[in-house]
Amino acid sequence: AIQKMKSLEEVVKAMLEQKGKTHANSQQLVLDNSCKSTNLKALESFTELRRLSLTGLGLTSLEGFPKAPKLTHLTLSDNKLGSGLEALKDLSELKHLKLPNNRISSFDQLEPLKGLNLKSLDLFECPIAETADFKVKILEMFKDLTRLNGEKLKKEGQEDEDGGDEDEEEEEEDEDEEEVEAPPSGTKVGGKSEYACLIADEDAEDDEEDYELEGDEGEDEDEDEEEGEDEE
């Protein structure tokens, strides 16, 4: 069983051993509230990540952030980050970035992210969110944003009919995030106390499809039985 670890290195090592995974095939990683760490050197080898969640680790630096060119979703909520966002500037595929409840207080601190084509950005409960013209300045920096601090943005001249596709994308995004969410600290899962969660995308998707197919077959059988009873 994974117990409350003192370092991120210990958490990652124990998690990989338990899940039978390696750094190379890890595409989704959730380490929310698993330990306290000031940097991310333990994650340098996770170069294939597509989704990463590091909520509540007490991070003061992104030193050691993995070079993960395929990363699309990143959550860094409830940390102590202010400067140092340069570590994210080369994440060319990053679309969804969550930084709520951090120490970001100026637009200069966000300048390294200006080259990213972000679709959603969350700075809720950061000091910068209380500054004058916050929304206007953010939209000047990130022109492709469709959602800011959880609020859907409607651009000038945008027709209502365009909103349907965006809603569907947002729903899919929320569903995907729920699938990789780690259990709360200390939750018993399979008789073990887990503090971190590691998922390989392809395996998880295959398992889910099999489950859905089995469920559909069960429903069809029930319908056939009901039809038989009606005929009698």
PyRosetta script that sets phi, psi and omega in degrees:
from pyrosetta import init, pose_from_sequence

init()
pose = pose_from_sequence("AIQKMKSLEEVVKAMLEQKGKTHANSQQLVLDNSCKSTNLKALESFTELRRLSLTGLGLTSLEGFPKAPKLTHLTLSDNKLGSGLEALKDLSELKHLKLPNNRISSFDQLEPLKGLNLKSLDLFECPIAETADFKVKILEMFKDLTRLNGEKLKKEGQEDEDGGDEDEEEEEEDEDEEEVEAPPSGTKVGGKSEYACLIADEDAEDDEEDYELEGDEGEDEDEDEEEGEDEE")
pose.set_psi(1, 144.2)
pose.set_omega(1, 176.8)
pose.set_phi(2, -85.1)
pose.set_psi(2, 119.1)
pose.set_omega(2, 178.8)
pose.set_phi(3, -99.8)
pose.set_psi(3, 170.5)
pose.set_omega(3, 179.7)
pose.set_phi(4, -59.1)
pose.set_psi(4, 117.9)
pose.set_omega(4, -175.7)
pose.set_phi(5, -96.8)
pose.set_psi(5, 158.0)
pose.set_omega(5, -179.9)
pose.set_phi(6, -87.2)
pose.set_psi(6, -28.4)
pose.set_omega(6, -176.4)
pose.set_phi(7, -129.5)
pose.set_psi(7, 158.0)
pose.set_omega(7, 178.4)
pose.set_phi(8, -65.4)
pose.set_psi(8, -34.9)
pose.set_omega(8, 178.4)
pose.set_phi(9, -59.1)
pose.set_psi(9, -44.0)
pose.set_omega(9, -179.8)
pose.set_phi(10, -65.7)
pose.set_psi(10, -41.0)
pose.set_omega(10, 179.8)
pose.set_phi(11, -61.8)
pose.set_psi(11, -48.3)
pose.set_omega(11, -178.2)
pose.set_phi(12, -63.2)
pose.set_psi(12, -44.1)
pose.set_omega(12, -179.5)
pose.set_phi(13, -61.6)
pose.set_psi(13, -47.8)
pose.set_omega(13, -179.0)
pose.set_phi(14, -65.4)
pose.set_psi(14, -37.7)
pose.set_omega(14, -178.5)
pose.set_phi(15, -66.7)
pose.set_psi(15, -43.8)
pose.set_omega(15, 179.3)
pose.set_phi(16, -63.6)
pose.set_psi(16, -40.6)
pose.set_omega(16, 179.3)
pose.set_phi(17, -64.0)
pose.set_psi(17, -41.6)
pose.set_omega(17, -177.5)
pose.set_phi(18, -69.6)
pose.set_psi(18, -39.2)
pose.set_omega(18, -176.6)
pose.set_phi(19, -87.0)
pose.set_psi(19, -12.1)
pose.set_omega(19, -178.8)
pose.set_phi(20, 68.2)
pose.set_psi(20, 29.2)
pose.set_omega(20, -179.1)
pose.set_phi(21, -107.1)
pose.set_psi(21, 171.5)
pose.set_omega(21, 174.4)
pose.set_phi(22, -127.2)
pose.set_psi(22, 166.3)
pose.set_omega(22, 177.5)
pose.set_phi(23, -58.0)
pose.set_psi(23, -38.0)
pose.set_omega(23, -171.9)
pose.set_phi(24, -65.8)
pose.set_psi(24, -34.8)
pose.set_omega(24, -176.6)
pose.set_phi(25, -104.0)
pose.set_psi(25, 15.3)
pose.set_omega(25, -179.6)
pose.set_phi(26, -89.5)
pose.set_psi(26, 116.2)
pose.set_omega(26, -178.2)
pose.set_phi(27, -108.3)
pose.set_psi(27, -21.3)
pose.set_omega(27, 177.7)
pose.set_phi(28, -132.2)
pose.set_psi(28, 132.3)
pose.set_omega(28, -176.3)
pose.set_phi(29, -140.8)
pose.set_psi(29, 124.3)
pose.set_omega(29, 178.5)
pose.set_phi(30, -122.1)
pose.set_psi(30, 118.2)
pose.set_omega(30, -178.9)
pose.set_phi(31, -123.4)
pose.set_psi(31, 27.3)
pose.set_omega(31, -175.4)
pose.set_phi(32, -56.4)
pose.set_psi(32, 126.3)
pose.set_omega(32, 174.1)
pose.set_phi(33, 55.3)
pose.set_psi(33, 27.0)
pose.set_omega(33, -176.8)
pose.set_phi(34, -82.6)
pose.set_psi(34, -25.7)
pose.set_omega(34, -178.4)
pose.set_phi(35, -170.9)
pose.set_psi(35, -172.6)
pose.set_omega(35, 173.9)
pose.set_phi(36, -117.2)
pose.set_psi(36, 134.2)
pose.set_omega(36, -178.1)
pose.set_phi(37, -150.5)
pose.set_psi(37, 146.2)
pose.set_omega(37, 179.4)
pose.set_phi(38, -98.1)
pose.set_psi(38, -12.2)
pose.set_omega(38, 179.1)
pose.set_phi(39, -147.9)
pose.set_psi(39, -179.7)
pose.set_omega(39, -173.6)
pose.set_phi(40, -123.5)
pose.set_psi(40, 29.9)
pose.set_omega(40, -178.3)
pose.set_phi(41, -59.0)
pose.set_psi(41, -27.8)
pose.set_omega(41, -179.0)
pose.set_phi(42, -69.5)
pose.set_psi(42, -11.7)
pose.set_omega(42, -176.7)
pose.set_phi(43, -105.9)
pose.set_psi(43, 4.6)
pose.set_omega(43, -174.9)
pose.set_phi(44, -56.5)
pose.set_psi(44, -28.3)
pose.set_omega(44, -176.3)
pose.set_phi(45, -85.4)
pose.set_psi(45, -6.5)
pose.set_omega(45, -178.4)
pose.set_phi(46, -85.1)
pose.set_psi(46, 74.2)
pose.set_omega(46, -173.2)
pose.set_phi(47, -89.6)
pose.set_psi(47, -8.8)
pose.set_omega(47, -177.9)
pose.set_phi(48, -102.1)
pose.set_psi(48, 9.5)
pose.set_omega(48, -175.8)
pose.set_phi(49, -63.7)
pose.set_psi(49, 141.6)
pose.set_omega(49, 172.6)
pose.set_phi(50, -111.4)
pose.set_psi(50, -29.5)
pose.set_omega(50, 178.8)
pose.set_phi(51, -135.7)
pose.set_psi(51, 135.9)
pose.set_omega(51, -178.8)
pose.set_phi(52, -143.3)
pose.set_psi(52, 129.8)
pose.set_omega(52, 179.0)
pose.set_phi(53, -127.8)
pose.set_psi(53, 123.7)
pose.set_omega(53, -175.3)
pose.set_phi(54, -131.9)
pose.set_psi(54, 53.3)
pose.set_omega(54, -178.2)
pose.set_phi(55, -75.6)
pose.set_psi(55, 136.2)
pose.set_omega(55, 169.5)
pose.set_phi(56, 67.2)
pose.set_psi(56, 34.3)
pose.set_omega(56, 178.4)
pose.set_phi(57, -96.2)
pose.set_psi(57, -4.1)
pose.set_omega(57, -178.8)
pose.set_phi(58, 74.8)
pose.set_psi(58, 24.7)
pose.set_omega(58, -176.5)
pose.set_phi(59, -63.2)
pose.set_psi(59, 131.7)
pose.set_omega(59, 173.6)
pose.set_phi(60, -111.3)
pose.set_psi(60, -9.5)
pose.set_omega(60, -178.0)
pose.set_phi(61, -149.1)
pose.set_psi(61, 153.6)
pose.set_omega(61, 174.6)
pose.set_phi(62, -104.3)
pose.set_psi(62, 21.8)
pose.set_omega(62, 177.4)
pose.set_phi(63, -58.3)
pose.set_psi(63, 130.8)
pose.set_omega(63, -178.8)
pose.set_phi(64, 88.9)
pose.set_psi(64, 4.9)
pose.set_omega(64, 179.6)
pose.set_phi(65, -58.3)
pose.set_psi(65, 132.4)
pose.set_omega(65, -174.6)
pose.set_phi(66, -65.1)
pose.set_psi(66, 145.8)
pose.set_omega(66, 173.0)
pose.set_phi(67, -81.1)
pose.set_psi(67, 94.3)
pose.set_omega(67, -174.9)
pose.set_phi(68, -121.7)
pose.set_psi(68, 85.8)
pose.set_omega(68, -174.6)
pose.set_phi(69, -64.0)
pose.set_psi(69, -16.6)
pose.set_omega(69, -178.6)
pose.set_phi(70, -95.4)
pose.set_psi(70, 0.2)
pose.set_omega(70, -176.4)
pose.set_phi(71, -64.4)
pose.set_psi(71, 126.4)
pose.set_omega(71, -179.9)
pose.set_phi(72, -114.5)
pose.set_psi(72, -27.7)
pose.set_omega(72, -177.6)
pose.set_phi(73, -126.5)
pose.set_psi(73, 126.9)
pose.set_omega(73, 179.5)
pose.set_phi(74, -136.4)
pose.set_psi(74, 126.6)
pose.set_omega(74, 177.9)
pose.set_phi(75, -118.3)
pose.set_psi(75, 122.8)
pose.set_omega(75, -179.8)
pose.set_phi(76, -128.7)
pose.set_psi(76, 36.3)
pose.set_omega(76, -175.9)
pose.set_phi(77, -65.6)
pose.set_psi(77, 153.1)
pose.set_omega(77, 170.1)
pose.set_phi(78, 56.8)
pose.set_psi(78, 46.9)
pose.set_omega(78, 174.2)
pose.set_phi(79, -119.9)
pose.set_psi(79, -160.6)
pose.set_omega(79, -178.1)
pose.set_phi(80, -125.3)
pose.set_psi(80, 37.7)
pose.set_omega(80, -175.2)
pose.set_phi(81, -83.7)
pose.set_psi(81, 136.5)
pose.set_omega(81, 174.6)
pose.set_phi(82, -131.1)
pose.set_psi(82, -77.9)
pose.set_omega(82, 175.3)
pose.set_phi(83, -89.7)
pose.set_psi(83, -179.3)
pose.set_omega(83, 175.6)
pose.set_phi(84, 90.0)
pose.set_psi(84, 11.7)
pose.set_omega(84, -179.1)
pose.set_phi(85, -75.3)
pose.set_psi(85, -0.3)
pose.set_omega(85, 176.1)
pose.set_phi(86, -57.0)
pose.set_psi(86, -25.3)
pose.set_omega(86, -179.3)
pose.set_phi(87, -63.0)
pose.set_psi(87, -15.7)
pose.set_omega(87, -177.0)
pose.set_phi(88, -103.1)
pose.set_psi(88, -4.0)
pose.set_omega(88, -169.1)
pose.set_phi(89, -66.5)
pose.set_psi(89, -21.4)
pose.set_omega(89, -178.8)
pose.set_phi(90, -98.2)
pose.set_psi(90, 9.6)
pose.set_omega(90, 179.3)
pose.set_phi(91, -82.9)
pose.set_psi(91, 77.8)
pose.set_omega(91, -171.3)
pose.set_phi(92, -63.8)
pose.set_psi(92, -23.3)
pose.set_omega(92, -178.8)
pose.set_phi(93, -96.3)
pose.set_psi(93, -0.9)
pose.set_omega(93, -176.9)
pose.set_phi(94, -66.9)
pose.set_psi(94, 124.0)
pose.set_omega(94, -178.8)
pose.set_phi(95, -117.2)
pose.set_psi(95, -29.1)
pose.set_omega(95, -174.1)
pose.set_phi(96, -127.6)
pose.set_psi(96, 115.2)
pose.set_omega(96, -176.2)
pose.set_phi(97, -126.0)
pose.set_psi(97, 123.5)
pose.set_omega(97, 179.2)
pose.set_phi(98, -114.3)
pose.set_psi(98, 120.1)
pose.set_omega(98, -179.7)
pose.set_phi(99, -130.1)
pose.set_psi(99, 30.8)
pose.set_omega(99, -176.9)
pose.set_phi(100, -65.6)
pose.set_psi(100, 151.8)
pose.set_omega(100, 177.5)
pose.set_phi(101, 55.8)
pose.set_psi(101, 51.8)
pose.set_omega(101, 171.3)
pose.set_phi(102, -122.0)
pose.set_psi(102, -170.1)
pose.set_omega(102, -174.5)
pose.set_phi(103, -105.5)
pose.set_psi(103, 27.9)
pose.set_omega(103, 179.7)
pose.set_phi(104, -76.0)
pose.set_psi(104, 118.1)
pose.set_omega(104, -172.4)
pose.set_phi(105, -124.0)
pose.set_psi(105, -9.9)
pose.set_omega(105, -178.9)
pose.set_phi(106, -138.1)
pose.set_psi(106, 157.7)
pose.set_omega(106, 179.6)
pose.set_phi(107, -71.7)
pose.set_psi(107, -23.9)
pose.set_omega(107, 176.5)
pose.set_phi(108, -61.7)
pose.set_psi(108, -34.5)
pose.set_omega(108, 179.7)
pose.set_phi(109, -67.6)
pose.set_psi(109, -24.1)
pose.set_omega(109, 179.4)
pose.set_phi(110, -91.2)
pose.set_psi(110, -8.0)
pose.set_omega(110, -175.4)
pose.set_phi(111, -54.2)
pose.set_psi(111, -38.6)
pose.set_omega(111, 179.8)
pose.set_phi(112, -62.4)
pose.set_psi(112, -18.9)
pose.set_omega(112, -177.7)
pose.set_phi(113, -91.0)
pose.set_psi(113, -3.9)
pose.set_omega(113, -171.9)
pose.set_phi(114, -58.7)
pose.set_psi(114, -29.7)
pose.set_omega(114, -178.2)
pose.set_phi(115, -81.2)
pose.set_psi(115, -4.6)
pose.set_omega(115, -179.2)
pose.set_phi(116, -83.6)
pose.set_psi(116, 145.2)
pose.set_omega(116, 178.4)
pose.set_phi(117, -93.4)
pose.set_psi(117, 63.4)
pose.set_omega(117, -176.8)
pose.set_phi(118, -69.3)
pose.set_psi(118, 139.4)
pose.set_omega(118, 174.6)
pose.set_phi(119, -98.7)
pose.set_psi(119, -32.4)
pose.set_omega(119, 177.6)
pose.set_phi(120, -139.1)
pose.set_psi(120, 141.3)
pose.set_omega(120, -178.6)
pose.set_phi(121, -141.0)
pose.set_psi(121, 131.4)
pose.set_omega(121, -179.6)
pose.set_phi(122, -122.4)
pose.set_psi(122, 115.1)
pose.set_omega(122, 177.7)
pose.set_phi(123, -123.1)
pose.set_psi(123, 25.2)
pose.set_omega(123, -178.7)
pose.set_phi(124, -58.8)
pose.set_psi(124, 137.2)
pose.set_omega(124, 179.4)
pose.set_phi(125, 66.5)
pose.set_psi(125, 17.2)
pose.set_omega(125, 167.9)
pose.set_phi(126, -95.6)
pose.set_psi(126, 146.6)
pose.set_omega(126, -179.7)
pose.set_phi(127, -53.1)
pose.set_psi(127, -33.5)
pose.set_omega(127, -178.0)
pose.set_phi(128, -62.4)
pose.set_psi(128, -28.0)
pose.set_omega(128, -178.1)
pose.set_phi(129, -68.3)
pose.set_psi(129, -14.3)
pose.set_omega(129, -179.7)
pose.set_phi(130, -96.9)
pose.set_psi(130, -1.4)
pose.set_omega(130, -177.5)
pose.set_phi(131, -77.8)
pose.set_psi(131, 158.1)
pose.set_omega(131, -179.7)
pose.set_phi(132, -66.1)
pose.set_psi(132, 142.9)
pose.set_omega(132, 178.1)
pose.set_phi(133, 58.0)
pose.set_psi(133, 30.0)
pose.set_omega(133, -179.1)
pose.set_phi(134, -54.6)
pose.set_psi(134, -52.3)
pose.set_omega(134, -175.5)
pose.set_phi(135, -63.5)
pose.set_psi(135, -43.8)
pose.set_omega(135, -178.5)
pose.set_phi(136, -61.5)
pose.set_psi(136, -46.2)
pose.set_omega(136, -177.5)
pose.set_phi(137, -68.4)
pose.set_psi(137, -37.7)
pose.set_omega(137, 178.5)
pose.set_phi(138, -64.4)
pose.set_psi(138, -42.0)
pose.set_omega(138, -179.8)
pose.set_phi(139, -68.8)
pose.set_psi(139, -25.9)
pose.set_omega(139, 174.7)
pose.set_phi(140, -70.6)
pose.set_psi(140, -34.2)
pose.set_omega(140, -179.1)
pose.set_phi(141, -79.8)
pose.set_psi(141, -38.6)
pose.set_omega(141, -175.0)
pose.set_phi(142, -123.9)
pose.set_psi(142, 88.5)
pose.set_omega(142, -171.0)
pose.set_phi(143, -74.3)
pose.set_psi(143, -15.7)
pose.set_omega(143, -178.4)
pose.set_phi(144, -94.6)
pose.set_psi(144, 3.0)
pose.set_omega(144, -177.6)
pose.set_phi(145, -61.1)
pose.set_psi(145, 135.2)
pose.set_omega(145, 172.7)
pose.set_phi(146, -115.5)
pose.set_psi(146, -9.7)
pose.set_omega(146, 179.9)
pose.set_phi(147, -148.0)
pose.set_psi(147, 131.3)
pose.set_omega(147, 179.3)
pose.set_phi(148, -131.9)
pose.set_psi(148, 124.5)
pose.set_omega(148, -178.4)
pose.set_phi(149, 52.0)
pose.set_psi(149, 39.6)
pose.set_omega(149, 177.8)
pose.set_phi(150, 82.0)
pose.set_psi(150, -3.8)
pose.set_omega(150, -178.2)
pose.set_phi(151, -99.3)
pose.set_psi(151, 130.1)
pose.set_omega(151, 178.2)
pose.set_phi(152, -73.1)
pose.set_psi(152, 131.4)
pose.set_omega(152, -177.8)
pose.set_phi(153, -97.7)
pose.set_psi(153, 136.7)
pose.set_omega(153, 176.7)
pose.set_phi(154, -114.1)
pose.set_psi(154, 114.4)
pose.set_omega(154, -177.2)
pose.set_phi(155, -78.6)
pose.set_psi(155, 158.1)
pose.set_omega(155, -178.8)
pose.set_phi(156, -60.4)
pose.set_psi(156, 131.9)
pose.set_omega(156, 178.2)
pose.set_phi(157, 81.8)
pose.set_psi(157, 0.0)
pose.set_omega(157, 179.8)
pose.set_phi(158, -74.9)
pose.set_psi(158, 130.6)
pose.set_omega(158, -179.5)
pose.set_phi(159, -85.0)
pose.set_psi(159, 152.5)
pose.set_omega(159, -177.0)
pose.set_phi(160, -61.2)
pose.set_psi(160, -33.5)
pose.set_omega(160, -175.2)
pose.set_phi(161, -65.4)
pose.set_psi(161, -21.4)
pose.set_omega(161, 177.8)
pose.set_phi(162, -70.7)
pose.set_psi(162, -20.5)
pose.set_omega(162, -174.8)
pose.set_phi(163, -67.1)
pose.set_psi(163, -25.4)
pose.set_omega(163, -176.4)
pose.set_phi(164, -59.5)
pose.set_psi(164, -47.5)
pose.set_omega(164, -178.9)
pose.set_phi(165, -64.0)
pose.set_psi(165, -38.8)
pose.set_omega(165, -179.8)
pose.set_phi(166, -64.4)
pose.set_psi(166, -41.0)
pose.set_omega(166, 179.3)
pose.set_phi(167, -61.0)
pose.set_psi(167, -41.8)
pose.set_omega(167, -179.4)
pose.set_phi(168, -64.1)
pose.set_psi(168, -41.6)
pose.set_omega(168, 179.2)
pose.set_phi(169, -62.9)
pose.set_psi(169, -39.8)
pose.set_omega(169, -179.1)
pose.set_phi(170, -66.9)
pose.set_psi(170, -38.7)
pose.set_omega(170, 179.4)
pose.set_phi(171, -64.3)
pose.set_psi(171, -42.8)
pose.set_omega(171, 178.9)
pose.set_phi(172, -62.4)
pose.set_psi(172, -40.0)
pose.set_omega(172, -179.9)
pose.set_phi(173, -62.4)
pose.set_psi(173, -44.8)
pose.set_omega(173, -179.6)
pose.set_phi(174, -63.0)
pose.set_psi(174, -41.4)
pose.set_omega(174, -179.7)
pose.set_phi(175, -62.9)
pose.set_psi(175, -43.4)
pose.set_omega(175, -179.8)
pose.set_phi(176, -62.0)
pose.set_psi(176, -40.7)
pose.set_omega(176, -178.3)
pose.set_phi(177, -66.0)
pose.set_psi(177, -34.4)
pose.set_omega(177, 179.2)
pose.set_phi(178, -66.2)
pose.set_psi(178, -33.6)
pose.set_omega(178, -177.9)
pose.set_phi(179, -64.9)
pose.set_psi(179, -31.9)
pose.set_omega(179, -175.6)
pose.set_phi(180, -101.4)
pose.set_psi(180, 7.2)
pose.set_omega(180, -177.3)
pose.set_phi(181, -70.6)
pose.set_psi(181, 131.1)
pose.set_omega(181, -179.3)
pose.set_phi(182, -77.6)
pose.set_psi(182, 151.1)
pose.set_omega(182, 176.1)
pose.set_phi(183, -67.3)
pose.set_psi(183, 153.6)
pose.set_omega(183, 178.7)
pose.set_phi(184, -58.6)
pose.set_psi(184, 153.0)
pose.set_omega(184, -179.2)
pose.set_phi(185, -54.0)
pose.set_psi(185, 129.5)
pose.set_omega(185, 177.0)
pose.set_phi(186, 88.6)
pose.set_psi(186, -3.4)
pose.set_omega(186, -179.4)
pose.set_phi(187, -68.0)
pose.set_psi(187, 136.2)
pose.set_omega(187, 178.5)
pose.set_phi(188, -81.2)
pose.set_psi(188, 122.8)
pose.set_omega(188, 177.4)
pose.set_phi(189, -130.1)
pose.set_psi(189, 112.7)
pose.set_omega(189, -179.2)
pose.set_phi(190, 61.8)
pose.set_psi(190, 32.7)
pose.set_omega(190, 178.5)
pose.set_phi(191, 80.8)
pose.set_psi(191, 3.6)
pose.set_omega(191, -179.1)
pose.set_phi(192, -121.7)
pose.set_psi(192, 149.4)
pose.set_omega(192, 179.9)
pose.set_phi(193, -95.4)
pose.set_psi(193, 110.7)
pose.set_omega(193, -173.3)
pose.set_phi(194, -108.3)
pose.set_psi(194, 145.0)
pose.set_omega(194, 178.2)
pose.set_phi(195, -123.9)
pose.set_psi(195, -1.1)
pose.set_omega(195, 180.0)
pose.set_phi(196, -147.8)
pose.set_psi(196, 161.1)
pose.set_omega(196, -175.8)
pose.set_phi(197, -138.4)
pose.set_psi(197, 133.5)
pose.set_omega(197, -179.5)
pose.set_phi(198, -130.9)
pose.set_psi(198, 128.6)
pose.set_omega(198, -176.9)
pose.set_phi(199, -134.1)
pose.set_psi(199, 134.2)
pose.set_omega(199, 171.6)
pose.set_phi(200, -93.8)
pose.set_psi(200, 123.2)
pose.set_omega(200, -172.1)
pose.set_phi(201, -52.3)
pose.set_psi(201, -51.1)
pose.set_omega(201, -172.5)
pose.set_phi(202, -62.8)
pose.set_psi(202, -44.4)
pose.set_omega(202, 179.0)
pose.set_phi(203, -62.2)
pose.set_psi(203, -44.0)
pose.set_omega(203, -177.4)
pose.set_phi(204, -63.6)
pose.set_psi(204, -42.6)
pose.set_omega(204, -178.5)
pose.set_phi(205, -67.1)
pose.set_psi(205, -40.7)
pose.set_omega(205, 178.9)
pose.set_phi(206, -61.9)
pose.set_psi(206, -44.6)
pose.set_omega(206, -179.9)
pose.set_phi(207, -61.6)
pose.set_psi(207, -40.9)
pose.set_omega(207, -177.3)
pose.set_phi(208, -66.2)
pose.set_psi(208, -40.9)
pose.set_omega(208, 179.5)
pose.set_phi(209, -63.2)
pose.set_psi(209, -43.1)
pose.set_omega(209, 178.2)
pose.set_phi(210, -59.4)
pose.set_psi(210, -42.3)
pose.set_omega(210, -178.6)
pose.set_phi(211, -63.5)
pose.set_psi(211, -43.3)
pose.set_omega(211, -179.0)
pose.set_phi(212, -65.2)
pose.set_psi(212, -39.9)
pose.set_omega(212, 179.6)
pose.set_phi(213, -64.1)
pose.set_psi(213, -42.4)
pose.set_omega(213, 178.3)
pose.set_phi(214, -61.8)
pose.set_psi(214, -41.0)
pose.set_omega(214, 179.6)
pose.set_phi(215, -63.4)
pose.set_psi(215, -40.7)
pose.set_omega(215, -179.9)
pose.set_phi(216, -64.4)
pose.set_psi(216, -40.7)
pose.set_omega(216, 179.9)
pose.set_phi(217, -62.8)
pose.set_psi(217, -39.8)
pose.set_omega(217, 179.6)
pose.set_phi(218, -61.9)
pose.set_psi(218, -40.2)
pose.set_omega(218, -179.9)
pose.set_phi(219, -65.5)
pose.set_psi(219, -39.7)
pose.set_omega(219, -180.0)
pose.set_phi(220, -62.8)
pose.set_psi(220, -41.3)
pose.set_omega(220, 179.6)
pose.set_phi(221, -62.4)
pose.set_psi(221, -41.1)
pose.set_omega(221, 179.4)
pose.set_phi(222, -62.3)
pose.set_psi(222, -41.2)
pose.set_omega(222, -179.3)
pose.set_phi(223, -64.2)
pose.set_psi(223, -40.6)
pose.set_omega(223, 179.3)
pose.set_phi(224, -62.1)
pose.set_psi(224, -41.4)
pose.set_omega(224, 179.8)
pose.set_phi(225, -63.3)
pose.set_psi(225, -41.5)
pose.set_omega(225, -179.8)
pose.set_phi(226, -64.5)
pose.set_psi(226, -39.2)
pose.set_omega(226, 178.7)
pose.set_phi(227, -63.8)
pose.set_psi(227, -39.9)
pose.set_omega(227, 178.8)
pose.set_phi(228, -62.2)
pose.set_psi(228, -41.1)
pose.set_omega(228, 179.6)
pose.set_phi(229, -65.5)
pose.set_psi(229, -38.8)
pose.set_omega(229, 179.9)
pose.set_phi(230, -64.3)
pose.set_psi(230, -39.1)
pose.set_omega(230, -179.8)
pose.set_phi(231, -65.2)
pose.set_psi(231, -37.6)
pose.set_omega(231, 178.3)
pose.set_phi(232, -63.4)
pose.dump_pdb("model.pdb")
